[in-house]
Amino acid sequence: MIELLIALLLLILLASVLWPVLQKTRARAYDMSAVSTLREAAALQTIYAMDHGHFATGPGPLHALGLRLPPGVELRVLEGGPHYCMRARHRAGQFWFLISDRFGLTRVIGPAPTGCP
């Protein structure tokens, strides 16, 4: 009986140690989903610009080219025209991410960016 109690106690201790690691790994996976979506959107922006002479000003043309947002990912085009800038975040992720034709991919700590640097 005491052996069973000790084994149960060890399992609870192990679970309490591993739970934060699991949560952090899950948040990183959500963040990488947003990054992957941004990279795909950037590639589609290039295709759109080659066809139209300027970058898309909203996500509609990118969806028409085949962009599919994973569940929970928010994508917004902040700038279009001669340059593009987009932001994305997974609702369960930790960070916002920006991508632009001028400065590449950037992680943003803090509130949602409203424009590009």
C-alpha positions as CSV (number, residue, x, y, z in Angstrom):
1,M,0.0,0.0,0.0
2,I,2.8,2.5,0.9
3,E,4.6,1.6,-2.4
4,L,1.5,2.5,-4.4
5,L,1.3,5.8,-2.5
6,I,5.0,6.6,-3.2
7,A,4.6,5.7,-6.9
8,L,1.5,8.0,-7.1
9,L,3.4,10.8,-5.4
10,L,6.3,10.4,-7.8
11,L,4.0,10.6,-10.8
12,I,2.3,13.7,-9.5
13,L,5.8,15.3,-8.9
14,L,6.9,14.4,-12.4
15,A,3.7,15.8,-14.0
16,S,4.1,19.1,-12.1
17,V,7.7,19.4,-13.4
18,L,6.8,18.6,-17.0
19,W,3.6,20.7,-17.3
20,P,5.3,24.1,-17.7
21,V,7.6,22.6,-20.3
22,L,4.7,21.3,-22.2
23,Q,2.9,24.7,-22.1
24,K,6.0,26.6,-23.3
25,T,6.5,24.1,-26.1
26,R,2.9,24.5,-27.2
27,A,3.1,28.3,-27.2
28,R,6.2,28.1,-29.4
29,A,4.4,25.8,-31.8
30,Y,1.6,28.3,-32.0
31,D,4.1,31.1,-32.7
32,M,5.7,29.1,-35.4
33,S,2.3,28.6,-37.0
34,A,2.0,32.4,-37.3
35,V,5.6,32.7,-38.6
36,S,4.9,30.1,-41.3
37,T,1.7,31.9,-42.3
38,L,3.6,35.2,-42.6
39,R,6.3,33.6,-44.8
40,E,3.7,32.1,-47.1
41,A,1.9,35.4,-47.3
42,A,5.2,37.2,-48.1
43,A,5.8,34.7,-51.0
44,L,2.3,35.4,-52.3
45,Q,2.9,39.1,-52.0
46,T,5.8,38.7,-54.4
47,I,3.7,36.8,-56.8
48,Y,1.0,39.4,-56.6
49,A,3.5,42.2,-57.2
50,M,4.9,40.5,-60.3
51,D,1.4,40.2,-61.7
52,H,0.0,43.7,-60.7
53,G,3.1,45.9,-60.4
54,H,2.4,46.6,-56.7
55,F,1.9,44.7,-53.4
56,A,-1.6,43.8,-52.1
57,T,-3.1,46.2,-49.6
58,G,-5.3,43.6,-47.9
59,P,-5.5,39.8,-47.4
60,G,-8.2,39.2,-50.0
61,P,-5.8,39.0,-53.0
62,L,-3.5,36.7,-51.0
63,H,-6.4,34.4,-50.2
64,A,-7.3,34.4,-53.9
65,L,-3.8,33.2,-54.6
66,G,-4.2,30.3,-52.2
67,L,-3.3,31.6,-48.7
68,R,-5.1,29.6,-46.1
69,L,-5.0,30.7,-42.5
70,P,-4.6,28.0,-39.8
71,P,-7.2,28.1,-37.1
72,G,-6.4,30.7,-34.5
73,V,-3.9,32.8,-36.7
74,E,-4.8,36.4,-37.3
75,L,-3.1,38.0,-40.3
76,R,-3.3,41.7,-41.2
77,V,-1.7,43.7,-44.1
78,L,-0.5,46.9,-42.6
79,E,1.0,48.4,-45.7
80,G,0.6,47.7,-49.4
81,G,1.5,49.4,-52.6
82,P,5.2,50.0,-53.4
83,H,6.1,48.1,-50.2
84,Y,4.4,45.6,-48.0
85,C,4.2,45.0,-44.3
86,M,2.1,42.4,-42.5
87,R,1.6,41.2,-39.0
88,A,0.4,37.9,-37.6
89,R,-0.2,36.2,-34.3
90,H,-1.8,33.0,-33.1
91,R,-4.4,33.7,-30.4
92,A,-2.6,31.2,-28.1
93,G,0.9,32.3,-29.0
94,Q,3.2,34.6,-27.0
95,F,4.3,37.2,-29.6
96,W,3.3,39.2,-32.6
97,F,5.4,38.9,-35.7
98,L,6.0,41.4,-38.5
99,I,7.3,40.8,-42.0
100,S,8.2,43.3,-44.6
101,D,10.0,43.5,-47.9
102,R,12.3,46.1,-46.4
103,F,13.4,44.5,-43.1
104,G,12.3,40.9,-43.1
105,L,10.8,39.0,-40.2
106,T,10.7,40.5,-36.7
107,R,9.3,39.3,-33.4
108,V,7.4,42.0,-31.5
109,I,7.2,41.9,-27.7
110,G,4.3,43.9,-26.3
111,P,1.0,45.1,-27.8
112,A,0.0,44.6,-31.4
113,P,2.0,46.8,-33.8
114,T,-0.1,49.3,-35.7
115,G,2.5,50.1,-38.3
116,C,5.9,49.1,-39.6
117,P,9.2,50.5,-38.4
